[in-house]
């Protein structure tokens, strides 16, 4: 449609509104003459004018003066099926949104109901609603408001029943809480992931804006009203296209092609994400679109002019916060936003996921894709998509490249052996440096990254280890090889991180890394090399202690503290070294807690002092806040293992107070979510031990949900399954204390299923995992005893005793094993 044609339609539409409703048809027939297309388009606008309601905002037809505000029917207090309408939530040009409750005999639930007015292509729209309802019902995502139900009213008006979200628009949420740049980018990255999920299901949102993206008080982002614009377009014929553009579009957030009335694609959503990102960073929209303008008029008003970079808009704005951060937007963030806002779809990011990746690279201090990059950088870009299939493909290509390099080296080694060897080692170091430092660090806390990390390290390690004999005693080569073994150990069995539950393999990898770093430190006792050596001591000692091998773990921890004391006296030692030394104190304190509690608490107090100093210097730094979660958790652990549950509860509660804000600030960080969940379940466990299950039940339940989320998003992470089983045990214990054995069995049977699927425990597993079969069977037996199922109770209790037999002498969990063993025997005696 040409601009002149649109002006003709608009003028005729406005003129028709001046006539009484009954006379409009005659007026149009006379004015349009034989132009049937013009007549159909103007009638479409008049039909929409007569029947339009809107979603949550004031609609485009009202902004343009085409329609007066519509007075809704009084739905409050009325019923729609099983739902009773309570109050109005919002209104727009084509619908009203109401808060309602389901209060039939089945259950009580608050919902949001959208009512479309009859007359808007009723039969076609009704069928489209049925089709869309089925499609939307297949979308299940924690950040999308769920479609629950739908139907038609007694007057024929279609309605949708949606999940009720109590929150604020994302821009208001950020403003009210004064969120920093990092927190805002984390929210946008969560939104990008949600939009990418929508795109993967072959749908386009089409109306991304602040009012359709809510954030709850707990920091959970929810995408609303998605599919509505597409729903309307899908049911429209050619004559309805302009009506849909006028009513459904939000010009300030719409892409150029959407404003022009062209078909929207995933690139249109990427543009809208760019607008939202611009507003969150600059405090203003890239273009202030006059409300009276429509599609073609908006396009003409914008022309080809680009928006000001967000750093410029922030600097010249009237809000102090944005003026302060303007300089930080220059460069990478300006480039990212402007790429998302490119006029041509092909010049934008290829997907919402790619936009999210570039934001994450910025957060990691890496070069962003919005700037031109080298071939190595483009390879890194592909790998960082943190999907196992993609990473496997890229690493396969890397393996081929490495093989070509190796073959070429072998072919020419006779002519120039030494020079070629040095060049080859340099190439390998370049490879491992890229993948084991930059890419690995970027992926370590991404949900679902365990298999990716495994592929990264295994492939790189294979090539570098094969050349170990060719290293010619190169310290640089040994450093890279040590780094590879250290990272592989983390993937195999990092004590508290996502891992493959191969703890013995992890120990062997850590030993090889330590051996190499000892050789390096002997020849190069620099600050950097001693720091790496210290980290190897810590990792190996921590895992050995978790395996209950304290006779080796404690000397390693003492050696780590000796190295730490030396490290702090060296020139250049700063905050980074302080944190590593504090971790050595944490290690020693944890290893000693079942042997020498006073000495254990003294070491933990030293670590706490360092961490508190770091927090006072960097109160908003995620690392400093995370260290406080760690230290309070370890102090709580020490007290709990010695039976002082009140002191343990105090420190676990303090750990949780630091952990929860981190989850809100970094909702996509799997490590933050895991630490927060561990703190919550520890609080609930100690409340159970104090006989107060009601006070901890909610926290355990929240921990379970978080850990199950991590389990679903990272199925390769064996630790996640065992963490869920442990948490289900604590839930079961809570319900046993509440004398609700039926409910307890629901959780405990599931825990036993997870434990059984993991296979028999090994002596090299960490102590908590070795305890799980005995704990789970004991609690199931206890539940059956409460239900007077004596035979079942006896069978499970006997199984528990067999599982616990060898653990009663364990130096770490022996006290708990003996306590459960005694309880199981007493319960068996009572049954007989």
N, C-alpha and C positions, 0 to 999 in steps of 0.2 A: 504493500500500500504506500503510495506517494504522500508526501507531506500535504500537498494541496488537497488531495482526496480526504485526508483526515480532517483538515479544517472545514471542508464542506460538510462532512458527517457531523462534526461537533456543532457547527452553526445551525444546521437543520434540527439537530437534537434540541438545542437550546430554544429555538423558535417553537418547536412542538410543545415544549413544557409551558409556554405562555398560553396555550389553548386549553380549554376544559378537556378532561379525559375523554368524554364522549365525542368530541369534535376532532380529536387528533388523527384518527384514521382517515377522515375525509381530507384533512389538511395535507397529510403525507401523500395520499393518492394524487392530489392535485399538483403538489410541488415536485414530486419525484418523476411523474410522468411514466415514461417507459423504462426508466433506470431501475430495474428490479433489484439489482445488487445493492444500490444505495438505499432503497426502501427497506430491504431485509436488515441491513446493518443498523439503520436508525431505529427500526422496530425492536431489534435486539437490545439496544441501549435503553429504550423505553421500558421493555419488559424487565430488564435488570433493575432499573430505577424503581419500578413498582414493587419488586419482590425482594430487594436486597436487604440482608442483615449484615454481616462481616464477621470477622473472627474475634480478635481481642482488641485490635486497634480501630481508630476511626478510619473508615475506608477511603479509598481513592475517590470514589464517586462523591462522597461528602466533602473531601478536601477541595475538590474542584468546583464545588457549588452545583453539581448536577442533581443532588438529592438532599433532602432535609433529613435531620436525624430521625431515625425510625423509632417509634414508641413500641416497645415489645409487648407481647401478650403477657399477662400476669401468670407466670408459671410457678411462682413460689408456693410451696405447699402441695402442689399437684404431683401425681405419680406418673411415671413412665415405666410400664412393666413392673420390675421389682425395685425400681428406684424412686425415691421421694426427693423432690427438688427442695433444697434448703435456701439457697441465695444465688444472686447473680454474681458471676466473676468478671465478666467483661462482655463487650459488644463490638461489632464492627459492621461491615457493609453487607455481609451475606449470612451471618449467623450470630447467635448469642451463645455464650458459654456460662453454664450454671454449675454450682456446686450441688452435689446430690449425695444421698446415702442409700446403700442397699441395706434394707432392714427387714427382709423377709425372714422366714423361719430357718433359712440356710446359714446365713452369717451376716455380720454387719461390716460395711466397708464404705469409706468415703471415695467418691469418684467425681470426675468432671464430665458434664454432658454438653455436647455441641448440637444445637438445633439449627437445621437448615430450613428456610421457609418454603412451603409448598409453592409451586408455580415456576421454580427455576429448573426448567427442562425436567419435570418431575419423573416421568417414566424412565428416561435415559439415565438421569442422575440416580434414581433408586437402584437401577441395575448396576450402575458404576459403583455405588456405595457398597453393594454386596460383593462385587469383585475386589474392590480396594480393601474391604474389611478382611477378606480372606488373605490377601497379600500381606497386609499389615500384621495380621495375626501370626504370620510366620517370622516376623522380626522379633528377636529376643535379645536385647542389649541393655546393660545396666544404665546406660546414659540416654535411653530413648523412653519417653512416656509411652507406656504400653496401651494398645487398643484392647479393651476388655469385652466390649459388646456393642450392639447396634440394633436399630430397628426403625419403625415408623410410628408416629403418633396416631391417635384416633382420627385426626384430620388429614393424615397422609404426609405429614412433614417428616423427612428422614432425620435421624439423630445418630450420633456416635457416643459411646461411653468409653472414656479414657481414664487412665490412672490419674489420680489427683495429686498434683505437685504443689507443695507449699514452699515457695522460694522467691528469689528476686531475679529480675533480668540481670544478665551477666555483667553489663556495664555498671549498673547500680550497685551490684554486689562488690565489684572491685573498688568503686568510688567510696562506698560507705566504710569499707574495711581498710582503705588505704593500702591495698596490696602492692607489693613491689613488682618490678618488671618480671622477675623469675616466676613469681606466683601467677601473674597474668598469662605468661607464655605457657605455663603448665596447663592452665584452664583451656587455652586455645588449642593446645596439642591434644587434650582429651576430646575437645569438640571435633578436631580434625579426624581423630580415630573413629568417632561416632559417625561422622558424615561419610568417611570411607566405607564403613560397614554398610551404610545405606546404599552407596554406589555399587558395592559388590552384589547387592540384591537387585540390581538393575532399576533403581529408583533414583530420582533427583528430588531434593527437597524443594528448591525453587523459591524459598522465602526465608532465608537465613538472616536473622536480625536479632538485636538484643532482646526484644519482647518475646521471641520464640525460643530463647535459650535461658532457662532458669537455673539458679544455683541454690541449693537448699542451705539451711543453717549449718549443716554438717559438711558443707563444701562439695556436695555431690552435684554434678552438672546433669541437667535433663534437657533433651531436645524435644520441643513440642511442635504441634501443628504441621508435622511433616507429611507430605503427600497431598495436602489440600489443594495446592495450585495444580498439581498434576491431575488430581481427581477431577477438578473442574474442566481442565483442558481435555482430559480423556473423553469426557462425555459431550464435548462441544463439537458442532459441525463448523464448517468454514465461516459461517456468518456469526458464530459466537466467539471467534478468536479475539476480536477486539474487546468484547465485553470482559473476557477473562483477563486480558492485559490491564484493563482499566481497574477492575475490582481487586484482583489478587496480588498485583505487583506492588512492592514498596520501592519507589524509584531510587531513594538514597542508597539502597543496598543492592539494587538490581544491576546486572552486568549490561554492557552496551548492547549486546545482541538481544538480551531480554527486553530492554527498553525499545529496541527497534521492532519488536513483535516477532522475532525469529524463534525457532525452537530452542529450548534450553537444554543444556547438556551438563555433564559433571563439571566442565570448565566454568559454567555459570555459578555453580556453588563455590568453586575455588575463588572466584572473584568476590562473592559475598563474604567469604571467610576473610579475604584481604581487607574488605571494608571494616569488618568487625575488629580485626587486628589493628588497623589504623586507628580506630576510635579508642581502643583500650590503651594504646601507646601515646596517642597525640591528644586525647581528650576532645576530639572533634571528628566530624566526618570528612572524607576526602573531597566531597562536593556537597554543598548545602543546596539541596534540590527544592526549588519553590513548589509548594503544595498544589498550585493551580496547574502545573504542567503535567501532561500525559506522555505516553510512550514516545511518539515521533517528536513531540515538542521538547521532551527531555533530551532526546538524542541530539536534536538540533542545538539546544542550549549548551550541551557539553562539547559538541564538536569533537575534535581530535586532541584537545588540550589535556595533558596529564595533570594529576593532582600535585600539589606541593608535597615534597617528601615529609613523612611524619615528624622528623626532627625539626623541620622549619615550622610546621603547624604548631608543634608543642612549644617551641621557643617564643612564638608570637601570640600564643593564647593568653587567656586571662587567669588561668588556674596555676597556682604556685607549684603544685606537684609536677605537672607536665613540663613546666619551665625548667625545673631542677634536673629532670632526666633527659632533656632534649639532647645534650651532648652525647649521652650514651646510646641514643638511637642512630646517630650518624654512622654511616658505613654499612655494616652487615644488616641491621634491622631495617634501615631505609631500603636496602637492596631487596630484602625478602618481601617487604610489603609491596614495593613497586612492581616486583615480578608478579605477585598475585593479582595486582590491579592492572595488568597489561590490557590494552584495548583489544588486541587480537587473542582469541582463545588459545591458539597454538603457542603464543609467547608466555603463557602462564605456566604454573606448575602443572605437571601431567596428571596429578591427582591430589586429593586432600592429604593423602599419606605422604606424598613428596614434600608438601608444605610443612607438615609436622616434622619430617626428618630434617629439613633445613633449620627449623627452629631449634631442634635438639642439638644439631651441630653447633649452632651459635652458643647454646648453653654450655656445651662442652669445650668451647674455645677453639673449635676446628673451623677450617675454611668452609664457607657456605656455598651452596650451589648457585645462588643468585649472582655470585661473582665468577668470572671465567676461571677454570681450573685446569690443572695438568692431567695427563692421562692417568697417572697414579691416583690423583684425587677422584677422577670419575670412577675408577675401579672401587675405591673406598666407598663412594656414594652408593653403588649397587649393593655392596656387602652390608652396609648399615641398614638395610631394610629389614633386618632381624627376622627373616623367615628362613626356616631351615632349607627349603628347596632352593631358594635364591642363593643362599650362602654356599650350599653344596655345589651349585653350578659355578659360582665365581671361584670357589676354592679349587674346583676341578680345573678351571682355566689357569689358575695360579700354579697348580701342580704341573700342567703341561708346560707353562713358561719355565718353571724351575727345571723340568726335565730337559727342555731344549738347551737351557744354559749349561746344565751338567754335561749333556752330550757334546756340545760345542767345546766345552773345556777339555773333555777327554780326548777329542780329536786333535786338539792343538797343543796338548800338554807337553808333547815331546819337544816342540819347537820353542816354547816359552813357558815352561812349567811354573816357575815361581810367580811371574807377573800375572799369568792367567788365574792361578790359584787365589792370588790376592783380590783380583777383580771379582772372582766368583764368590769369595767370602763376603765381599762388600755387597754384592747383590743379595745374598741370603740375609745379611744383616738388615738391609733395606726392607726386604720382605717381612721379616719377623718383627722389625720395629713398627712397621705399619699395622700389621695384623694383631700383634700381641700387645701393643701399647694403645694406639689410637682406637682401633676398631673394637678390641676387647673391652677397653674402658668404657666406650660408648654403649656397649651392649650389656654390661654386667648387671645392671638393675632394671633392664627392660623386662616386662612380663613375657614369659614364654621364651626366654633367651638361653636356657640351659643347653639345648641341642645345638644352637648356633655357636655358643662358646666352645662346646666340645669339638665341633667341626673346625673352628678356627684354630684351636690349639693342636689338635691331632694332626691336621694337614701340615701346619708350619713345623711342628715338632718332628714329623717324619723326615722332612727335607733337611732340617738343620742337624738332627741327630745322625743322619747318614753321613754327614760331612765332619763329624766330630774329630775323626782321626786326621783330617786335613787342616785342622785349625792352626797348625804350626805354633801352638802355645799362644795364640792371639787372645789377649785379655778381652777385647771387644767381642770376639766370638763366644768366649766363655760366659760373658755377661748375658748375651742374647740367649744362649742355651739354658743358663740358669733361670732366666725369666720365663722361658718356655716351660720348663719343668715345674716352676712355681705355679704358673697359671693352670697347668694341667692338673696339678694337685688340687687347686681350688675347685675346678670343675668336677673332679672325681669325688671329693669328700670334704669341702669347706665346712667347718664345724656348724656354723649358724647360717650359711648362705645356701642358695639353690645348688644342689649337687646330684650326682648320679648314685649316691649311696655306695660308692666303692671306696670305703675308708682305707683298706689295706693298700689299694693301688695309690691312693692319695699319699699315704705315708711314704711309699717308695719314691714317688715323684718329689716329695718334699726333701727326702734324704739326698737325692741326686742334686737338687738345687742347692742344698746346704753345703754339700761336698764341694761343688764348683765355687760357691761364694767364699768358702774358707780359703781355697787356693787363691782366689782373686784378692781377698783382703790381706793375705800374707805378702803378696807382691805389690799391692796398691791399697794401703790403709787410708784411703781418702774418706771424706765425710760421706760421699755418695755410696761408696762400696761398703763401708761399715753399716750404713743404714740398711742397705739391702741384706747384708748378713744378719743383722738384728731381726729383720722381718722373717727371714727363713727360720731362725731359732723360734720365733713366736709361733709361726704356723705349725711347725712340726710338734713343738711341745704341747700346744693347745689340742691338737688332734690325738696325740698319744694319751693325754690326760682324759680326754673324752672316752678313749678305749679302756680307761682304768689302769693304764700303764704308768702309774705315778713314779715308780722307781727310776724310770728314764725321763719322764716329763719334768720332774722337779729340778734335776740338775741342769737340764736344758734351759729352764726358766731362770735359774740362778745365773747361768752364763749370759743369758739375754740381758739381765739387769746389770751385769758387769760391763758388757759392751755399751749399754745405754749410758752408764755413768761416764764412760770414756767419751762417748759421742758428744755429750753436752759441754765438754771442756774444749772441743775442737773449734778453731776459727770458722765462722760462717754458720754455726749451729743456730737454728731459729725455731719458729713455731712448728714447722713440719717435724723436726727432730724431737721437739718436746712431746708431740702427740705420739710418736713411735715409742719413746721412752715410757710414757704413761701406759701404753698398751703392754709393755713388758711388766710393769707393776701389776696391771690387771691380771696378766697371765699367772704371775707368781702367787698373787692372792687367791685366785681361783683354784690353782693346783693344791694349795695348802689347806683349803677350807675344811676338809674332813680329817686333817692330821693335826694341824696347829692353828686353831681359830684366832687367837690373839695376833700371831704373826701374819695370818691371812688378812685380817682386818687392817693391820698396819700398812701392808703393801697396797691394799685397795684405797686406803686413805691418802696415800701419796699420789696415786693416780687421780683420785677425785680432786685433789688440790690443783694439779696441773690442768685438768679439764675445766675446772671452775675459773681459773685464770684465763684460759683461752676463751671461754664463754663471755667473760667480762670485756674482753678485747673485741670479740666478734659476736655480739649477741644475736645477730640475724643469720649467721652462717650455718648452713645445714650441717656441716661436719661437726661444728662445735656443739650444736644441739643434739646431734646423734651420739656424740661421745657421752653426753649426760644420760641418755637412755641406757647406754652400755654399762656405765659404772654403777648406776643405781640398780640395774638388773643383776649385776654380778654380786653386789653387796647383799641384795635380797636373796640370791641363790646361796650364798655362804650361810646366812642366818637360817634359811629353810632347811638346809642339810643338817644343821645342828639342832633342829627342833624349836628354834625361836621364831614361831610363825608370825607373831605380832610385829617384830622388827622386820621380818621379811616382807610382810604386807606393806609396811610403811615405805620401804624403798622401792618395791614394785609399783606402788601407787605413784611415787615420784618419777619413776621411769616412764610410766604411762602419761603423766602430765607433760613430759617433754616429747613423747612419741606422737601423741594425737595431733598437735599443731603441724608436725612434719607431714603427716598423712594429708592434712588439709592443704598444705602448701605445695606438696608434691604428690598429687593423687596417682600419677602414673609410675611412681618409683616403687618397684617391687620390694626393695630392701627396706624402705620406710614402712610399707604395709606389713611386712613380715615382723619387724621389730615391735611394732605397735600391737600386733596380734599376740606375740609371745608375752608381752607385758600384761595384756588383759587376761590371758589364760592363767598366768602365774598369780594374778590377784584373785581370780576365782578359786584356784586350787588352794591357796592359803586361807581363804574364807571358809572353804569346805573343812580344812583341817581344824579351824577354830569353831566348827559347828554352826556356821552362819551361811548356809547355802543360798538363801534368798538374796543376800547382799552381793554375791558374785555371779549369780546365774546369768544376768543380762550381759555381763562382760565376757563370759565364756561363749555365750551365743554369738556375740559380735565377732569374737576372735575366730569362731568356727566359720562364719560367713566369709571373712577375709581370707582365711587359709584355703577354703574351698575354691574361692576365686583364683588364688595363685595356683592351686592344683589344676584347675580347668585350663588356665591360660598357659601352663607350662607342664604338660604331661610327662616330659622327660625328667623332671625334677622329682626324684624318688623321695627326697627329704620332705617335700610338700605333703605327700600321702601319709607319711609317718607323723607329721605334725598334725594333720587332720585327725588321725587315729588317736593321738595323745589327747587332743582337745575333746573328742567325743568321749573318751574315758572320763574326763573331768565333768562333762555334762551328765554322764551316767551317774557319777558319784554324787553330784548335786541332787539329782532326783531320788537316789537311794536314801540320802539323808532326809529328804522331804517325804519319805515313805510312799513314793510313786514308782514302784518297780516296773510297771508296764511301760511307762514313758522311758525309764532308764534303759530298758532292754532295746528299745528302738535305736538308741544311740550306741549302745554297747555292741549289739549285733553287727552294726555297720562298722564299728571300729575293728571287730574281730575279722570281718571280711577283708578289710584293708590290710591287716596284719598278716592274714593267711595268704593273700595275693602277693605279698612281698617276699614270701618264702621263709624258710627257717632262718633264725638269726645266727650270726657267726660270732665267734669270740672277738673278732676284730671290729664288730659294729660298735657304735658309740653306746654308752651305758643306758641312756634313756630308751633306745630302740630295743636293747636286749631285755629291758624290763617290761616292754609292752605286752608280750604274750601272757606273762604271769599276771600282770595287773588286770588285763582285759578279762581273762578267764576267771579271776577271783571275783571281779565285780558282777559278771554274769551269774556266777554261782550264788553270790549274795542276793541278786535280784530274784532268782528262782527260789531261794530260801524264803524270802519275804512273801512269795506267792504260794508257799507250801508245796512247791514242786520238788520234793526231796530227792528223787532219783536224779533229775537234771542238775540240781544244785550240787549234789555229791560228785557227779561226773566232772563238772567244770572246776570244782575246787581241787579235785585230785590232779587235773591237768595243770592247774595253777601251781600246785606244790612242786610238780615235776619241773616246770619252767623256772621256778624261783630257786631251786635247790642249789645250783652252782653260783648264784648271785649273792647268797647270804654272806659270803666272805669277800665280796667285791669292795675295794677301798673307796669307791665313789658312791655306789648305790646300795652298799651292804646294809645300812641302817633301814632303808625303806624295804629292802627285800626281807629282812628279818621281821619287820613289823607286819608285812602282809602275810608272811608264812605263819606267824603266830595267830593272826586273825583267821586265816583259812583253817588251821587246825582246830581252833575253838569252835568255829562254825560247823565243821564236820562232826565234832563231838556232840554238839547240840542236836544235830540231825539224827544221830543214832540214839 
